[in-house]
Amino acid sequence: MLWALLQGESSVACLAELAGAAPTAVSQHLAKLRLAGLVKGRREGTFVYYSAADDHVRRLLRQALFHADHLDRGDDAEPAAAIRAVAGD
């Protein structure tokens, strides 16, 4: 879900479809992520659209995903330079 939120804001229904999970489970996870300050919600009518809380959270998520991906590949590349290139920082 967090990877999806790096792409932009999304509704519970979209996130549930992407994750292959029930909307109620996704909603519960989002509530916990919101309490932790990692995501924020924007209400539009009856829908709530979620996104990463801020630029700091987006950078942390990119770094965590980069790290996990390169651990899987056994890549010893310097993560900071690659993250900046991917993130456009």
HELIX and SHEET records of a PDB file:
HELIX    1   1 LEU A    2  LEU A    6  1                                   5    
HELIX    2   2 VAL A   12  ALA A   19  1                                   8    
HELIX    3   3 PRO A   23  LEU A   35  1                                  13    
HELIX    4   4 ASP A   55  ARG A   73  1                                  19    
HELIX    5   5 PRO A   79  ALA A   87  1                                   9    
SHEET    1   A 3 SER A  10  SER A  11  0                                        
SHEET    2   A 3 PHE A  47  ALA A  52 -1                                        
SHEET    3   A 3 VAL A  39  GLU A  44 -1                                        
END                                                                             
